[in-house]
């Protein structure tokens, strides 16, 4: 299973090569193109996701147009080849249509199958080969009758021609048939009655049965994910049991059109139907096998197939390739199909654009976002003339992981190893051996060391702008006589610079609020039982400094009686940080009996404001999180072992860093100390010098440099230690930078385990150059790339991607951060309570609070399954909590606890979730 050493010789520029036009945001497209075609090996499961179609519209006419198309195609093809294909790809044009390949999809299949890189899957394309053979049989003589048996024989003849066991059996059968006429008596009878059927009829029958199972109705033992694609696509397959009977029925419907002149509309429609059928078969082939982790064939899916399409200037000549592009779009919309990376270059006709749903013209940056998101939607990018007049930019060669051995050899070897391991205990006792590190042995370091550049004012205003638009929609509902109410969202101050944005979840939370409000308004159009909500955004200063005063102002407004109709306030959302100020604000709201639903405030003390029971936290409390993290640190191998053997071991010592005056930090650190079964050192760190709440014996530091010195000293004394970080992300960044200046305490990696406050800055890539840092932290939803993530989590991630792509510029760093999903689901909670309360339009103000405790708040959300216990203002039962490991490619869930989908509980997961 060893990967082959990459072959990276310097490339020589071909004569006339000009590079990809250096247009606006072309750099982003070049980067995402390489990453989409050959993603990092650890992230190869994204290859199973649906891709998109990109249309690059080239300006100019005549020779100038053709040269520009050639230039763009050459620039996109060049990184895919180096004296041979590096990935499966094809370049298609009208020249691809020949007598042997009358459909562009046939040429696409041949290009993808020809000269495939060794040991890279998919290594066979059986479904499209079968469909191609039967289509060619019909195209040769459209009016000739071709029943199921004729198509079956034509398809099997094609299978024989491709070699393998059917070819060998066919030769044996043919030899026997040739000798049959020369041999009489018993021997001749045996040859004709037994041997020839055994080597011809029986193999053909078995092959037909197997193809039927794979394309229409899988056998009960079939594990192939590509099964049933034809049965799902064609109405003719409903209730039928034979593949070739279905194909005969489908193709018979196109015979009359195929017999007409080439320009006749019915002829074009027939060709379009055949193109679609063949494209569906090709996409089903390309989807098998899915990219996985351990299975040897799945490990070889390390690159995406690529199709580059030239669109001629002449619309009539472009008809064939546009027919292919239209078929790809139609087939790619189904759940069973996965488009390759498909980029068409030229001038798409209005007919094609209409078939593709009239995509709105965008930029190369939006095309790059579409490649990354893979939502299956076509993207049209008009290229400017000016970049074609100057030198372009080269696209670096893709470098997918390659393998020396075929997957079948590895498969057999793996089974041999499994058998040996099963039998080994009978002869030898198993030793403890070396434990691998949870989440891998790599650090957070990546090849790209620059953190993502954020645009705080622009991104904040975009989210606020969407909420303003949704407020206007809600007010339109109110004007029509619908019940509409108002929710207040409390946040810290508006982020104005990049540094503050890194340590604040305001922007992703606002996006989550906007997304749920928009969905609510959309659904309310058809459901009269839903209560549309207005959202008022109120800032409370840096670090929620004015939260209590803002809460008193809100209480005064509610008590004044002036907030009526759609402006009547039914609840409060937000307070994403646990601080003394936010806890005091919740106390004010509690006395006034105003319901509040939290987002990511996790301190236990937030709900201990008297006995008001008006605050309903949404995320697990510190006592739950700290218990899980303590058990994880004590029992899971996360601390690197010293010495050449490598590997990791559980932590036997924890250096706990807290900010004692911070409610969240002190509470999380205290509960970790109570749960961790090992030695503990506590270090207080407060850059502002406020050490109120610190223990009498705690060491105190207001300098990151001094703290780094002390941590390094303790790590040298206790090599099995981890750093448990409960302070805020801003302090963490200062500490990490100081550790880096100090030389990271020698040549060993340092393991840090922290809370959810670290997610904002970690995912921006701020630590991507720290080759010594192993970082674990908590989160509140699974990454959508995790196979355990539920459908609603994936749907939310898709909606979030579309929102970011259509409302902002730049690279979003928080795609896998849980803040947006938490805000989305928290507003959903408050919305459901409002729906319950205002079934009677004249409900009392306390009705929403009653609804929150009614045991009726249950739904499958972006963060997992949400269900509150009746009358208990605690977080939802078994609320999702994940432990993430930051890698160079992004966060990876190493532990998932709770109801990340319905029916999952903490108890069902075992350690560390049951701590």
C-alpha positions in Angstrom: 0.0 0.0 0.0 3.0 2.3 -0.2 2.5 5.3 -2.4 4.8 5.8 -5.3 7.4 8.6 -5.0 6.1 11.7 -6.9 7.8 12.4 -10.1 8.2 16.2 -10.3 10.7 17.1 -13.0 10.9 20.7 -14.2 8.4 21.3 -17.1 9.5 22.8 -20.3 7.2 25.5 -21.7 5.7 24.3 -25.0 6.0 26.6 -28.0 3.2 29.1 -28.1 2.0 28.4 -24.5 0.7 31.7 -23.0 -0.9 30.6 -19.7 -4.3 31.1 -18.2 -5.5 34.7 -18.7 -4.6 36.7 -15.6 -8.1 38.0 -15.1 -9.8 39.2 -11.9 -9.6 36.5 -9.2 -8.0 34.1 -11.7 -5.6 33.1 -8.9 -8.4 31.7 -6.8 -9.8 29.7 -9.7 -6.3 28.2 -10.4 -5.9 27.2 -6.8 -9.4 25.7 -6.4 -9.0 23.9 -9.8 -5.9 22.1 -8.6 -7.4 21.3 -5.2 -10.7 20.0 -6.8 -8.9 17.8 -9.3 -6.4 16.4 -6.8 -7.3 17.3 -3.2 -5.0 16.4 -0.3 -5.0 12.7 0.4 -6.6 13.1 3.8 -9.5 15.0 2.2 -10.1 12.7 -0.7 -13.6 11.9 0.4 -14.7 15.2 -1.2 -14.1 13.5 -4.5 -17.5 11.7 -4.0 -19.3 15.0 -3.9 -21.2 16.4 -6.9 -19.1 18.9 -8.8 -20.2 21.7 -11.0 -20.1 22.9 -14.6 -18.1 26.0 -15.4 -18.7 27.9 -18.7 -15.9 30.3 -19.6 -17.2 32.7 -22.2 -14.4 33.8 -24.5 -14.6 37.2 -26.4 -13.6 37.8 -30.0 -14.5 36.3 -33.4 -12.8 34.1 -36.1 -9.2 33.2 -35.7 -8.8 35.4 -32.6 -11.7 33.5 -30.9 -10.3 30.1 -31.8 -6.8 31.0 -30.5 -8.2 32.3 -27.2 -10.2 29.1 -26.7 -7.1 27.1 -27.5 -5.1 29.1 -25.0 -7.6 28.6 -22.1 -8.0 24.9 -22.9 -4.2 24.4 -23.1 -3.7 26.2 -19.8 -6.3 24.0 -18.1 -5.0 20.8 -19.7 -1.3 21.4 -19.0 -1.4 20.7 -15.2 -3.1 17.4 -15.9 -0.3 15.8 -17.9 3.4 15.4 -17.7 4.6 13.0 -20.4 1.3 11.1 -19.8 -1.9 11.6 -17.9 -1.6 12.4 -14.2 -5.4 12.1 -13.8 -8.2 10.8 -16.0 -9.2 13.6 -18.3 -10.4 14.3 -21.8 -10.5 17.3 -24.2 -13.7 17.3 -26.3 -14.8 19.3 -29.3 -16.8 18.8 -32.5 -13.8 16.9 -33.9 -14.5 14.3 -31.2 -17.7 13.3 -33.1 -16.8 10.6 -35.7 -18.5 7.6 -37.3 -17.1 5.4 -34.5 -18.2 7.9 -31.8 -21.3 9.7 -33.1 -22.1 11.1 -29.7 -19.8 13.3 -27.7 -20.5 11.2 -24.6 -18.9 8.3 -26.4 -15.8 10.4 -27.0 -15.7 11.5 -23.4 -15.8 7.9 -22.3 -13.0 6.9 -24.6 -10.8 9.8 -23.5 -11.3 9.0 -19.9 -10.6 5.3 -20.3 -7.6 5.8 -22.6 -4.1 5.8 -21.1 -5.4 5.9 -17.5 -2.8 6.6 -14.8 -1.7 3.3 -13.3 -3.5 2.1 -10.2 -6.0 5.0 -10.1 -9.7 4.3 -10.0 -12.2 4.2 -11.5 -10.2 1.7 -13.5 -13.2 0.3 -15.4 -16.2 1.8 -17.0 -18.5 -1.2 -17.6 -22.0 0.5 -17.6 -21.2 3.1 -20.2 -19.5 0.5 -22.3 -22.6 -1.7 -22.3 -24.9 1.3 -23.1 -22.5 2.5 -25.8 -22.6 -0.9 -27.6 -26.4 -1.1 -27.7 -26.7 2.5 -28.9 -24.2 1.9 -31.7 -26.3 -1.2 -32.7 -29.4 1.0 -33.1 -27.5 3.9 -34.8 -26.2 1.6 -37.5 -29.7 1.0 -38.8 -32.4 2.9 -36.9 -35.3 1.2 -38.7 -34.1 -2.3 -38.3 -35.9 -4.2 -35.6 -33.8 -4.8 -32.5 -35.5 -6.7 -29.8 -34.0 -7.5 -26.4 -32.2 -10.6 -27.6 -30.5 -8.7 -30.5 -29.3 -6.0 -28.1 -28.2 -8.6 -25.6 -26.0 -10.3 -28.2 -24.6 -7.0 -29.4 -23.7 -5.9 -25.9 -22.1 -9.3 -25.0 -20.1 -9.2 -28.3 -18.7 -5.9 -27.1 -17.9 -7.4 -23.7 -16.1 -10.2 -25.4 -14.1 -7.8 -27.6 -12.8 -6.0 -24.4 -11.0 -9.2 -23.3 -10.9 -11.1 -20.1 -12.7 -14.3 -19.2 -15.6 -13.8 -21.6 -13.1 -13.5 -24.5 -11.3 -16.7 -23.5 -14.6 -18.6 -23.2 -15.8 -17.3 -26.5 -12.6 -18.5 -28.2 -13.0 -21.9 -26.6 -16.6 -22.1 -27.7 -15.7 -21.0 -31.2 -13.0 -23.7 -31.5 -15.5 -26.3 -30.4 -18.1 -25.1 -32.9 -15.5 -25.2 -35.7 -14.6 -28.8 -34.8 -18.2 -29.8 -34.4 -18.8 -30.2 -38.1 -15.8 -32.5 -38.5 -16.6 -34.7 -35.5 -19.6 -37.0 -35.5 -21.2 -39.5 -33.1 -21.2 -39.1 -29.4 -18.3 -36.6 -29.3 -20.0 -34.3 -31.8 -23.2 -34.5 -29.8 -21.4 -33.6 -26.6 -19.7 -30.6 -28.2 -22.9 -29.2 -29.6 -25.3 -30.0 -26.7 -23.0 -29.6 -23.7 -19.7 -27.9 -24.3 -20.8 -25.0 -26.5 -23.7 -23.9 -24.2 -21.4 -24.2 -21.2 -18.9 -21.8 -22.7 -21.2 -19.5 -24.6 -24.9 -19.5 -23.6 -24.3 -19.9 -19.8 -21.7 -17.1 -19.6 -23.9 -14.8 -21.6 -26.9 -15.5 -19.4 -24.8 -15.0 -16.2 -23.4 -11.7 -17.5 -26.9 -10.5 -18.5 -28.2 -11.3 -15.0 -25.3 -9.6 -13.3 -25.7 -6.4 -15.4 -29.4 -6.4 -14.6 -28.6 -6.5 -10.9 -26.1 -3.7 -11.2 -28.1 -1.3 -13.4 -31.7 -1.9 -12.3 -32.3 -4.1 -9.3 -29.3 -5.0 -7.1 -29.0 -8.4 -5.7 -29.8 -8.8 -2.0 -26.0 -9.3 -1.4 -25.0 -6.3 -3.6 -22.9 -3.7 -1.8 -22.2 -1.5 -4.8 -23.4 2.1 -4.3 -23.7 2.6 -8.1 -26.4 -0.1 -8.3 -30.0 0.8 -9.4 -29.0 3.9 -11.4 -30.9 2.9 -14.5 -33.8 1.6 -12.6 -34.0 5.0 -10.8 -33.7 7.1 -13.9 -36.1 5.5 -16.4 -39.9 5.1 -16.0 -39.7 2.1 -18.3 -37.7 0.2 -15.7 -40.6 0.2 -13.2 -41.7 -3.4 -12.8 -39.4 -4.9 -15.4 -37.0 -7.6 -14.7 -34.7 -7.6 -17.7 -32.1 -5.0 -18.6 -32.2 -5.5 -22.3 -36.0 -5.4 -22.5 -35.9 -2.0 -20.9 -33.2 -0.8 -23.2 -35.1 -2.1 -26.2 -38.2 -0.2 -25.1 -36.3 3.0 -24.5 -34.4 2.9 -27.8 -37.5 1.9 -29.9 -39.0 5.2 -28.9 -36.2 7.0 -30.6 -36.0 5.0 -33.8 -38.4 7.1 -35.8 -36.5 10.3 -34.9 -33.1 8.8 -35.7 -34.3 7.9 -39.2 -35.2 11.5 -40.1 -32.8 14.1 -41.5 -30.1 15.5 -39.2 -31.7 18.9 -39.0 -35.2 17.7 -38.1 -36.2 18.6 -34.5 -37.3 15.0 -33.8 -33.8 13.8 -34.9 -32.2 16.2 -32.5 -34.5 15.2 -29.7 -33.7 11.5 -30.3 -29.9 12.2 -30.2 -30.4 14.2 -27.0 -32.2 11.3 -25.4 -29.4 8.9 -26.4 -26.7 11.4 -25.2 -28.5 11.6 -21.8 -28.7 7.8 -21.5 -25.0 7.4 -22.2 -24.1 10.3 -19.9 -26.1 8.7 -17.1 -24.2 5.5 -17.6 -20.9 7.3 -17.6 -21.6 9.2 -14.4 -22.6 6.0 -12.7 -19.3 4.4 -13.7 -17.4 7.5 -12.4 -19.1 7.4 -9.1 -17.8 3.9 -8.3 -16.0 3.4 -6.0 -16.7 6.2 -3.6 -13.7 7.7 -2.0 -13.1 6.0 1.4 -10.5 5.5 4.1 -9.1 2.0 4.3 -10.4 -0.2 1.4 -7.6 -0.5 -1.1 -9.7 0.4 -4.2 -11.2 3.4 -2.5 -7.8 4.6 -1.4 -6.8 4.8 -5.1 -9.5 7.4 -5.8 -7.1 10.3 -5.4 -8.2 12.5 -8.3 -11.3 13.7 -10.0 -11.9 13.0 -13.7 -11.8 16.1 -15.8 -13.5 17.0 -19.1 -12.5 20.1 -21.0 -14.9 21.1 -23.8 -14.3 23.4 -26.7 -17.4 25.2 -27.9 -17.0 26.3 -31.6 -18.0 29.8 -32.6 -20.5 28.5 -35.2 -23.7 27.6 -33.4 -24.6 24.8 -35.8 -21.2 23.2 -35.4 -21.5 23.6 -31.6 -24.7 21.6 -31.5 -23.1 18.3 -30.6 -21.0 19.5 -27.7 -23.8 21.6 -26.4 -26.1 18.6 -26.5 -23.5 16.8 -24.3 -23.3 19.7 -21.9 -27.1 19.8 -21.6 -27.1 16.1 -20.9 -24.5 16.4 -18.2 -26.5 19.1 -16.5 -29.7 17.0 -16.6 -27.9 13.8 -15.4 -25.9 15.6 -12.7 -29.0 16.8 -10.9 -29.8 13.3 -9.7 -28.6 12.1 -6.4 -27.0 9.0 -7.9 -24.7 10.9 -10.3 -21.5 12.7 -9.8 -20.3 15.1 -12.4 -16.6 15.2 -13.2 -14.8 18.5 -13.2 -16.4 19.9 -16.4 -15.2 23.2 -17.9 -16.5 24.4 -21.2 -14.7 27.2 -23.0 -16.1 29.2 -25.9 -19.4 31.1 -26.5 -22.4 29.1 -25.2 -25.6 29.6 -27.2 -28.8 31.0 -25.7 -30.3 27.5 -26.3 -27.7 25.9 -24.1 -27.9 28.5 -21.4 -31.7 28.0 -21.3 -31.2 24.2 -20.9 -28.8 25.0 -18.0 -31.3 27.1 -16.2 -29.9 30.5 -17.5 -27.1 30.8 -15.0 -26.3 34.4 -14.0 -23.0 35.7 -15.2 -20.4 35.7 -12.4 -16.7 36.1 -11.8 -13.7 33.7 -11.7 -13.9 34.0 -7.9 -17.4 32.7 -7.9 -16.4 29.8 -10.2 -13.7 29.0 -7.7 -16.2 29.0 -4.9 -18.5 26.7 -6.9 -15.6 24.3 -7.4 -15.0 24.2 -3.7 -18.7 23.9 -2.7 -19.6 21.4 -5.4 -23.4 22.2 -5.4 -23.9 21.0 -9.0 -25.0 24.4 -10.4 -23.6 25.7 -13.6 -21.5 28.9 -13.4 -21.1 31.3 -16.4 -18.0 33.5 -16.4 -17.5 36.0 -19.1 -13.8 36.6 -19.6 -12.6 40.2 -20.5 -10.6 40.9 -23.6 -7.8 42.8 -21.8 -6.1 39.8 -20.1 -5.7 38.0 -23.4 -3.4 40.8 -24.5 -0.8 40.1 -21.9 1.1 37.1 -20.5 -1.0 34.7 -18.5 -0.3 32.6 -15.4 0.7 28.9 -15.4 -1.4 26.5 -13.3 0.9 24.3 -11.2 0.9 20.6 -12.0 -1.5 18.5 -10.0 0.2 15.8 -7.9 -2.3 13.2 -6.7 -1.0 10.3 -4.7 0.0 7.4 -6.8 0.5 3.7 -5.9 3.0 1.1 -6.9 0.7 -1.9 -6.6 -2.7 -2.6 -8.1 -5.6 -2.5 -5.6 -6.4 -6.1 -6.2 -3.0 -7.2 -5.0 -3.3 -5.0 -2.0 -6.8 -6.3 -1.4 -5.5 -9.9 -1.3 -2.5 -9.0 0.8 -4.8 -7.2 3.3 -7.0 -10.2 3.7 -3.8 -12.3 4.3 -2.7 -9.9 7.0 -6.2 -10.0 8.6 -6.0 -13.7 8.6 -2.5 -13.7 10.1 -3.6 -11.2 12.9 -6.6 -13.4 13.7 -4.5 -16.5 14.0 -1.5 -14.8 15.7 -2.9 -14.8 19.2 -3.1 -18.6 19.0 0.7 -18.7 18.8 2.0 -15.5 20.3 0.7 -13.2 23.0 -0.1 -9.7 21.8 2.0 -6.9 23.3 0.8 -3.4 24.0 2.9 -1.9 21.1 2.9 1.6 19.9 -0.3 3.6 19.9 -1.0 5.9 17.0 -2.1 9.5 17.7 -5.8 10.3 17.7 -6.5 12.2 14.5 -3.0 11.5 13.1 0.5 12.5 14.0 0.7 15.6 11.8 0.6 19.1 13.3 -1.6 22.0 12.3 1.1 23.2 9.8 0.1 23.6 6.2 2.0 24.5 3.0 0.1 27.8 3.0 1.2 29.8 6.0 -0.8 33.0 5.4 -4.1 33.1 7.4 -7.3 33.8 5.6 -7.9 37.5 5.1 -11.2 38.5 6.6 -13.4 41.5 5.6 -15.2 42.3 8.8 -17.2 45.4 7.9 -18.3 44.0 4.5 -19.2 40.6 5.8 -21.1 42.0 8.9 -23.0 44.5 6.7 -23.9 41.7 4.2 -25.5 39.6 7.0 -27.3 42.6 8.5 -28.5 43.5 5.1 -30.1 40.1 4.6 -31.8 40.4 8.1 -33.1 43.8 7.1 -34.6 42.4 3.9 -36.2 39.5 5.8 -37.6 42.0 8.3 -39.3 43.8 5.4 -40.8 40.5 4.2 -42.1 39.9 7.7 -43.7 43.3 7.8 -45.4 42.6 4.5 -46.9 39.5 6.1 -48.1 41.7 9.0 -49.7 44.1 6.5 -51.7 41.2 5.1 -53.1 40.4 8.6 -50.7 37.7 9.6 -49.4 37.4 13.2 -45.8 38.7 13.2 -43.5 39.2 16.2 -40.0 40.5 17.1 -36.9 38.8 18.5 -34.0 40.8 19.8 -30.5 39.5 19.1 -27.8 40.8 21.6 -24.2 40.8 20.4 -20.9 42.5 21.2 -19.8 45.5 19.1 -19.7 45.5 15.4 -16.3 44.1 14.3 -14.3 46.8 12.6 -10.8 45.3 12.1 -9.4 41.9 11.1 -7.8 41.2 14.5 -11.0 41.6 16.5 -13.0 39.5 14.0 -10.7 36.5 14.6 -11.8 36.3 18.2 -15.5 37.0 17.9 -18.2 34.7 16.5 -20.5 37.6 15.7 -20.4 37.3 11.9 -21.0 33.6 11.6 -23.8 33.9 14.2 -25.4 36.7 12.3 -25.3 34.5 9.1 -27.0 31.7 11.0 -29.8 34.1 12.2 -30.3 35.4 8.6 -30.5 31.9 7.2 -33.2 30.7 9.6 -35.2 34.0 9.3 -35.1 33.6 5.5 -36.2 29.9 5.7 -39.0 30.9 8.1 -40.3 33.6 5.7 -40.1 31.2 2.8 -42.1 28.5 4.6 -44.6 31.0 6.0 -45.8 31.7 2.5 -47.5 28.4 2.4 -48.1 27.6 6.1 -50.4 29.9 7.9 -49.5 28.3 11.3 -46.0 29.8 11.2 -45.3 33.2 12.9 -42.8 35.2 10.8 -40.3 37.0 13.0 -38.6 40.3 12.8 -35.0 40.4 14.2 -33.7 43.5 15.9 -29.9 43.6 16.3 -28.5 45.4 19.4 -24.8 45.7 20.1 -23.6 45.9 23.7 -20.0 47.1 23.3 -16.7 45.3 23.2 -16.8 42.0 25.1 -20.5 42.7 26.0 -19.4 45.5 28.3 -22.9 47.2 28.2 -25.0 44.0 28.2 -26.7 44.7 31.5 -27.6 48.3 30.6 -28.9 47.1 27.2 -31.1 44.5 28.9 -32.6 47.2 31.3 -33.4 49.3 28.3 -35.2 46.4 26.6 -37.2 45.7 29.8 -38.3 49.3 29.9 -39.5 49.2 26.3 -41.5 46.0 27.0 -43.1 47.4 30.1 -44.0 50.6 28.4 -46.7 48.8 26.4 -45.7 50.7 23.2 -44.3 47.6 21.5 -47.4 46.1 19.9 -48.3 44.2 16.8 -45.4 42.9 14.7 -43.0 44.9 17.0 -44.1 43.1 20.1 -41.0 41.4 21.6 -41.4 37.7 22.3 -37.8 36.8 23.2 -34.1 37.4 23.2 -31.4 35.5 21.4 -27.6 35.7 21.6 -25.2 36.3 24.4 -22.7 34.0 22.8 -20.0 34.5 25.5 -20.2 33.7 29.2 -19.1 36.8 31.1 -20.1 38.6 34.2 -21.8 41.2 32.1 -23.9 38.7 30.1 -24.9 36.8 33.2 -26.0 40.0 34.8 -28.1 40.9 31.7 -29.8 37.5 31.9 -30.7 38.2 35.5 -32.4 41.5 34.4 -34.3 39.7 31.7 -35.3 36.9 34.1 -36.8 39.3 36.6 -38.9 40.7 33.8 -40.0 37.2 32.7 -38.6 37.7 29.2 -37.5 34.4 27.6 -34.0 34.1 26.3 -32.4 31.3 24.2 -28.6 31.2 24.3 -26.2 30.4 21.5 -22.6 29.4 22.6 -22.5 30.7 26.2 -21.6 27.5 28.1 -20.8 28.5 31.7 -22.9 26.8 34.3 -23.3 30.1 36.1 -25.3 31.6 33.2 -28.4 29.7 34.3 -28.0 30.4 38.0 -29.6 33.8 38.1 -32.2 33.4 40.8 -35.1 31.0 40.1 -36.5 32.7 37.0 -36.1 29.8 34.6 -36.3 32.2 31.6 -32.9 31.5 30.1 -32.7 28.3 27.9 -29.1 27.5 27.0 -28.6 25.8 23.7 -25.1 24.3 23.9 -23.7 21.8 26.5 -22.6 23.4 29.8 -19.0 23.6 31.0 -19.5 20.7 33.4 -20.4 18.4 30.4 -17.7 19.7 28.1 -14.9 19.6 30.7 -15.8 16.1 31.9 -15.6 14.8 28.3 -12.4 16.6 27.6 -10.8 15.3 30.9 -11.7 11.7 30.1 -10.5 12.2 26.5 -7.1 13.5 27.7 -6.6 10.8 30.3 -7.6 7.8 28.2 -6.9 8.6 24.5 -3.4 8.8 23.0 -2.9 12.5 22.2 0.4 13.4 23.7 3.5 12.6 21.5 5.9 10.1 22.9 9.5 11.1 23.1 12.1 9.1 21.2 12.4 7.7 17.7 9.5 5.2 18.1 7.0 8.0 17.8 3.3 7.5 18.5 1.2 9.0 21.3 0.1 8.2 24.8 -2.7 9.5 27.1 -1.8 12.6 29.2 -0.7 11.9 32.7 -0.3 15.6 33.6 -2.2 18.7 32.6 -1.1 22.3 32.7 -4.3 24.3 33.0 -4.3 27.9 31.8 -7.2 30.1 32.9 -8.2 33.7 33.2 -9.7 33.7 36.7 -11.8 36.9 36.2 -13.6 35.4 33.1 -16.7 33.5 34.0 -16.3 31.0 31.1 -12.6 30.4 31.6 -12.7 29.9 35.4 -15.7 27.6 35.2 -14.3 25.4 32.4 -10.9 25.1 34.1 -12.4 24.3 37.5 -14.6 21.5 36.1 -11.7 20.1 34.1 -9.6 20.0 37.4 -12.4 18.2 39.1 -12.7 15.5 36.4 -9.1 14.9 35.3 -7.5 11.9 37.0 -3.9 13.0 37.0 -1.5 15.7 38.1 -2.6 19.2 37.5 -0.8 22.6 37.5 -2.9 25.8 37.3 -1.5 28.9 35.8 -3.5 32.2 35.8 -3.1 34.4 32.7 -4.7 37.8 32.3 -3.2 40.4 30.0 -5.2 43.2 31.6 -3.8 42.3 35.1 -7.3 41.4 36.5 -6.8 38.3 38.7 -10.0 38.5 40.7 -11.2 35.0 41.4 -7.7 33.4 41.4 -6.7 30.9 43.9 -4.2 31.9 46.6 -1.5 29.5 45.4 -1.9 30.0 41.7 1.0 31.4 39.7 0.0 34.6 37.9 1.2 35.9 34.5 0.3 39.1 32.6 3.0 38.5 30.0 2.7 35.8 27.2 6.5 35.5 27.1 6.8 34.7 30.8 3.9 32.3 30.6 5.6 30.5 27.7 8.8 30.2 29.7 6.9 28.6 32.6 4.9 26.2 30.3 8.1 25.1 28.6 9.8 24.4 31.9 6.9 22.2 33.1 6.7 20.4 29.7 10.4 19.5 30.0 9.9 18.3 33.6 6.8 16.2 32.6 7.0 15.0 29.0 3.6 13.3 29.2 1.8 16.7 29.8 -0.8 18.5 27.7 -1.7 22.1 27.9 -5.4 22.6 28.8 -6.5 26.0 27.6 -9.6 27.6 29.0 -8.7 31.2 28.4 -10.0 33.2 25.4 -8.7 33.0 21.8 -7.0 36.4 21.9 -4.8 35.3 24.8 -4.2 31.9 23.2 -2.8 33.6 20.0 -0.5 35.7 22.1 0.7 32.6 24.0 1.2 30.5 20.8 3.3 33.3 19.2 5.4 33.6 22.4 6.0 29.8 22.4 7.0 30.0 18.8 9.5 32.8 19.6 10.9 30.6 22.4 11.6 27.7 20.1 8.6 25.5 21.2 10.4 24.1 24.2 12.8 22.0 22.2 12.1 19.7 19.3 8.9 18.0 20.6 5.4 18.7 19.5 3.1 20.3 22.1 -0.5 19.1 22.5 -3.1 21.7 23.4 -6.7 20.9 24.3 -9.1 23.8 24.5 -12.7 24.9 24.5 -15.0 26.1 21.7 -13.7 29.7 22.0 -10.7 28.6 19.9 -12.7 27.6 16.8 -13.0 31.2 15.4 -9.2 31.8 15.2 -8.1 28.2 14.6 -10.1 27.9 11.4 -8.8 31.1 9.9 -5.4 29.4 9.4 -3.7 31.7 11.9 -1.6 28.7 13.2 -0.8 27.1 9.8 2.9 27.8 10.2 3.2 26.3 13.7 4.9 23.0 12.9 5.1 22.0 16.6 1.4 22.5 17.6 -1.1 19.7 17.9 -4.4 21.4 18.6 -7.7 19.8 19.8 -10.8 21.9 20.8 -14.5 21.4 21.2 -17.3 22.3 18.7 -21.0 22.1 18.5 -21.6 20.5 15.1 -19.9 17.8 13.0 -18.0 19.0 9.9 -20.3 18.3 6.9 -17.4 16.1 5.5 -17.7 13.7 8.4 -19.7 10.6 7.4 -21.6 10.7 10.7 -23.1 14.2 9.9 -26.8 14.1 9.4 -28.8 15.3 6.4 -29.8 18.5 8.1 -26.2 19.3 8.9 -25.2 18.8 5.3 -28.2 20.8 4.1 -27.3 23.7 6.4 -23.6 23.6 5.2 -24.8 23.8 1.6 -27.2 26.7 2.4 -24.4 28.5 4.3 -22.0 28.1 1.3 -24.6 29.6 -1.1 -25.3 32.5 1.2 -21.6 33.3 1.7 -20.9 32.9 -2.0 -23.8 35.2 -3.1 -23.4 37.9 -0.5 -19.7 38.3 0.1 -16.2 38.4 -1.4 -13.2 36.6 -0.2 -12.5 33.2 1.3 -14.8 32.3 4.3 -12.8 30.8 7.2 -15.8 29.6 9.2 -17.4 27.0 6.9 -16.9 24.2 9.5 -17.4 26.5 12.5 -20.4 25.7 14.7 -21.4 29.3 15.6 -23.6 29.8 12.5 -25.3 26.4 12.9 -25.9 27.1 16.6 -27.5 30.5 15.9 -29.6 28.9 13.2 -31.0 26.3 15.5 -31.4 28.6 18.5 -33.6 30.9 16.5 -35.5 27.8 15.3 -36.1 27.0 19.0 -37.5 30.5 19.7 -39.5 30.4 16.5 -41.2 27.1 17.4 -42.0 28.4 20.8 -43.6 31.5 19.2 -45.6 29.3 16.8 -47.0 27.3 19.8 -47.7 30.5 21.8 -49.5 32.4 19.0 -51.9 29.7 17.9 -54.1 32.2 19.8 -53.4 35.6 18.3 -54.0 37.3 21.6 -51.7 35.2 23.7 -50.3 36.6 26.9 -46.6 37.7 26.8 -45.5 34.8 29.0 -46.9 32.2 26.5 -43.6 31.9 24.7 -41.9 31.0 28.0 -44.6 28.4 28.7 -44.1 26.9 25.3 -40.3 26.6 25.8 -41.0 24.4 28.8 -43.8 22.4 27.3 -41.8 19.4 26.0 -42.9 20.3 22.4 -39.6 21.7 21.1 -38.2 18.9 19.1 -36.6 18.9 15.7 -33.7 17.7 13.6 -31.4 20.7 13.1 -28.1 21.9 11.7 -26.3 20.9 14.9 -28.1 17.6 15.3 -31.3 16.5 17.0 -32.7 19.1 19.4 -35.2 18.2 22.2 -35.7 20.1 25.5 -37.0 18.4 28.6 -40.3 19.6 30.0 -40.0 22.5 32.4 -36.2 22.2 32.8 -34.2 25.1 31.5 -31.1 23.0 30.8 -29.4 22.5 27.4 -31.3 20.1 25.0 -31.1 16.5 25.9 -27.8 14.8 24.7 -26.9 18.0 22.8 -24.2 17.4 20.3 -20.6 18.0 21.4 -17.7 17.2 19.2 -13.9 17.3 19.8 -12.1 18.5 16.8 -8.5 18.2 15.7 -7.2 21.1 13.6 -5.3 19.8 10.6 -3.7 21.5 7.6 -6.9 20.8 5.6 -9.3 21.9 8.3 -11.0 20.5 11.5 -11.5 16.8 11.8 -13.9 15.3 14.4 -12.0 12.8 16.6 -14.9 12.4 19.1 -18.6 12.9 18.5 -20.9 12.8 21.5 -24.7 13.2 21.8 -27.5 13.5 19.3 -25.7 14.5 16.2 -28.6 12.7 14.6 -31.9 11.5 16.2 -31.6 8.5 18.5 -28.0 9.0 19.5 -27.2 9.6 23.2 -24.1 10.2 25.3 -24.5 6.8 26.9 -24.5 5.0 23.5 -21.1 6.4 22.6 -19.1 5.2 25.6 -15.9 6.9 26.6 -15.2 9.8 26.7 -18.9 10.8 26.1 -20.0 9.0 29.3 -17.6 10.9 31.6 
